[in-house]
Amino acid sequence: MSTDLQAAAQRYPSGLTILSEEEKMFRDMVGKFAEKEIGPLVSKMDREMAIEPSLIPKLFEIGLMGIEVPETYGGSGSSFFMAVLAVEQISRVDASLGVLVDVQNTLVNNALMRWATEEQKKRYLPRLASDTVGAYALSEPDSGSDAFALSTRAVQDGEQYRLTGRKLWITNGEEAGLFIIFATINPGAGYRGITAFLVERDFPGFRVGKKEDKLGIRASSTNELILDDCQVPQANILGEPGKGYKIAMETLNEGRIGIGAQMIGLAQGSLEHGIRYAKERQAFGQVIAKFQAIQFQIARCATDLEAARLLVYNAARLRDGGHPFLMEAAMAKLFSSDAAERVTSQVIEIYGGYGYTKDFPAEKYWRDAKIGKIYEGTSNMQLGTIAKSLLGKD
Ligand SMILES: Cc1cc2nc3c(=O)[nH]c(=O)nc-3n(C[C@H](O)[C@H](O)[C@H](O)COP(=O)(O)OP(=O)(O)OC[C@H]3O[C@@H](n4cnc5c(N)ncnc54)[C@H](O)[C@@H]3O)c2cc1C
């Protein structure tokens, strides 16, 4: 770089996609891991609706399950942005593994780091960073978008609480050893009754129920959870009683950036396949990449993806910098899930008829993209958040 350029680079803040050396190394390490270890198993896992069990210890080994967890608790003590890079790189290869890493870092670890007592942190964070998958259970059969209408009940009984109810759609249900479960200690108090509990898989009265058979992210487990007079020590309340709504809202605000990362990762993976295919497939005596129509489709996809990536990276950098990011996170999830759907759909068309078959990767990326508009707040809920930020609540 010339001296003038070096001086300019120091004077002006760099582009959002400019990574530090540490970030670059981490991104490349995760990308290579995903290609080598996850890549060969993607179709099988999608077909069999299950994550290959041997992959999970590997995710722990390379430090992807406790990215922000401080080193004193056995984690990597890194940034939220690094978690975003990890989710992006994993999702580039497989969005199911991507969401496993995402829920662990942006929801479960995140909630514990912010609201757990020192004793809870010492008990759970080292496990979450070394061998225990976490899950985050807010939704119920009758309350999704309207999450605070939940009906799982927690009744105090001496030094413990007894939880009864049913959670639905819980990611990592099959693999998790620790569940953050939201229940109400006072149904009459509305959202002010909601309380977060740390529930271990083997607590009496807790059971993982039916696994959903889904359109996309099929290897990622999505289960119902059954709480039948489940006994949870009072010491396992996360944060304060009646303040669970705050934990849910604030962790989901951050989690949304992780879903944005999942969406840009899978759109990137899909586009890379599309470009490769366009350079190989012959029609009318030349490779289809020579047709301007195909070139423009690829250019449009790349532009969509770049815009989505900028929104996601910006929201993550704002969060790491301690700046407000509520609206930016909602925009990142809204736009990146839209963009991922557009890109993955276009790539199917670049593949022609082959794109419509399971022999090629294009259709899976498209199926996987659909979830981005649904979980951690539907697109309508993101629009609501953005509108409220602009117009105020009244
Ligand atoms: C694969 C998968 C994994 C999931 N993982 C988890 C998890 O780990 N933990 C967890 O707690 N939950 C999880 N969920 C649940 C997910 O967050 C909910 O499905 C989602 O929030 C939507 O809730 P719902 O399904 O009840 O839809 P509803 O809330 O019934 O919404 C139905 C439709 O009505 C619209 N709508 C509702 N209210 C409004 C409104 N006020 N204004 C405008 N439109 C509105 C919605 O946008 C949507 O289009 C998961 C879901 C899936 C499918």
The ligand as a Tripos MOL2 file, in Angstrom:
@<TRIPOS>MOLECULE
LIG
   53    58     1     0     0
SMALL
NO_CHARGES

@<TRIPOS>ATOM
      1 C1        -37.5930  -24.0990   12.7300 C.3       1 LIG1
      2 C2        -38.0400  -23.2480   13.8640 C.ar      1 LIG1
      3 C3        -37.1990  -23.0650   14.9510 C.ar      1 LIG1
      4 C4        -37.6150  -22.2930   16.0310 C.ar      1 LIG1
      5 N1        -36.8020  -22.1750   17.1300 N.ar      1 LIG1
      6 C5        -37.2860  -21.5780   18.2570 C.ar      1 LIG1
      7 C6        -36.5380  -21.6030   19.4690 C.ar      1 LIG1
      8 O1        -35.4250  -22.1340   19.5360 O.2       1 LIG1
      9 N2        -37.0810  -21.0350   20.5670 N.ar      1 LIG1
     10 C7        -38.3040  -20.4370   20.5530 C.ar      1 LIG1
     11 O2        -38.7330  -19.9540   21.5940 O.2       1 LIG1
     12 N3        -39.0440  -20.3930   19.4160 N.ar      1 LIG1
     13 C8        -38.5700  -20.9550   18.2720 C.ar      1 LIG1
     14 N4        -39.3000  -20.9430   17.1150 N.ar      1 LIG1
     15 C9        -40.6110  -20.3010   17.1180 C.3       1 LIG1
     16 C10       -40.6640  -19.0380   16.2810 C.3       1 LIG1
     17 O3        -39.9570  -18.0170   16.9210 O.3       1 LIG1
     18 C11       -42.1550  -18.6950   16.0440 C.3       1 LIG1
     19 O4        -42.6580  -19.6640   15.1550 O.3       1 LIG1
     20 C12       -42.3200  -17.3050   15.4930 C.3       1 LIG1
     21 O5        -42.0130  -16.3450   16.4660 O.3       1 LIG1
     22 C13       -43.7470  -17.0570   14.9780 C.3       1 LIG1
     23 O6        -44.6920  -17.4360   15.9250 O.3       1 LIG1
     24 P1        -45.9310  -18.3700   15.4910 P.3       1 LIG1
     25 O7        -45.3740  -19.5440   14.7800 O.co2     1 LIG1
     26 O8        -46.7550  -18.6180   16.6880 O.co2     1 LIG1
     27 O9        -46.7290  -17.5060   14.4450 O.3       1 LIG1
     28 P2        -47.8510  -16.4280   14.7960 P.3       1 LIG1
     29 O10       -47.4050  -15.5510   15.8890 O.co2     1 LIG1
     30 O11       -49.1530  -17.1610   14.9720 O.co2     1 LIG1
     31 O12       -47.8890  -15.6010   13.4450 O.3       1 LIG1
     32 C14       -48.6390  -16.0100   12.3020 C.3       1 LIG1
     33 C15       -48.6080  -14.8650   11.2950 C.3       1 LIG1
     34 O13       -49.2620  -13.7170   11.8650 O.3       1 LIG1
     35 C16       -48.3710  -12.6220   11.8090 C.3       1 LIG1
     36 N5        -48.5900  -11.7620   12.9980 N.ar      1 LIG1
     37 C17       -48.7540  -12.1530   14.2870 C.ar      1 LIG1
     38 N6        -48.8810  -11.0780   15.0770 N.ar      1 LIG1
     39 C18       -48.7940   -9.9920   14.2850 C.ar      1 LIG1
     40 C19       -48.8390   -8.5820   14.4920 C.ar      1 LIG1
     41 N7        -48.9870   -8.0690   15.7120 N.pl3     1 LIG1
     42 N8        -48.7170   -7.7650   13.4310 N.ar      1 LIG1
     43 C20       -48.5450   -8.2750   12.1710 C.ar      1 LIG1
     44 N9        -48.4890   -9.5900   11.9130 N.ar      1 LIG1
     45 C21       -48.6070  -10.4370   12.9440 C.ar      1 LIG1
     46 C22       -46.9660  -13.1900   11.7780 C.3       1 LIG1
     47 O14       -46.0540  -12.2710   11.2000 O.3       1 LIG1
     48 C23       -47.1910  -14.4240   10.9310 C.3       1 LIG1
     49 O15       -47.1500  -14.0680    9.5690 O.3       1 LIG1
     50 C24       -38.8900  -21.6690   16.0040 C.ar      1 LIG1
     51 C25       -39.7300  -21.8500   14.8950 C.ar      1 LIG1
     52 C26       -39.3270  -22.6410   13.8440 C.ar      1 LIG1
     53 C27       -40.2640  -22.8300   12.6810 C.3       1 LIG1
@<TRIPOS>BOND
     1     1     2 1
     2     2     3 ar
     3     2    52 ar
     4     3     4 ar
     5     4     5 ar
     6     4    50 ar
     7     5     6 ar
     8     6     7 ar
     9     6    13 1
    10     7     8 2
    11     7     9 ar
    12     9    10 ar
    13    10    11 2
    14    10    12 ar
    15    12    13 ar
    16    13    14 ar
    17    14    15 1
    18    14    50 ar
    19    15    16 1
    20    16    17 1
    21    16    18 1
    22    18    19 1
    23    18    20 1
    24    20    21 1
    25    20    22 1
    26    22    23 1
    27    23    24 1
    28    24    25 2
    29    24    26 1
    30    24    27 1
    31    27    28 1
    32    28    29 2
    33    28    30 1
    34    28    31 1
    35    31    32 1
    36    32    33 1
    37    33    34 1
    38    33    48 1
    39    34    35 1
    40    35    36 1
    41    35    46 1
    42    36    37 ar
    43    36    45 ar
    44    37    38 ar
    45    38    39 ar
    46    39    40 ar
    47    39    45 ar
    48    40    41 1
    49    40    42 ar
    50    42    43 ar
    51    43    44 ar
    52    44    45 ar
    53    46    47 1
    54    46    48 1
    55    48    49 1
    56    50    51 ar
    57    51    52 ar
    58    52    53 1
@<TRIPOS>SUBSTRUCTURE
     1 LIG1         1 GROUP 0 **** ****
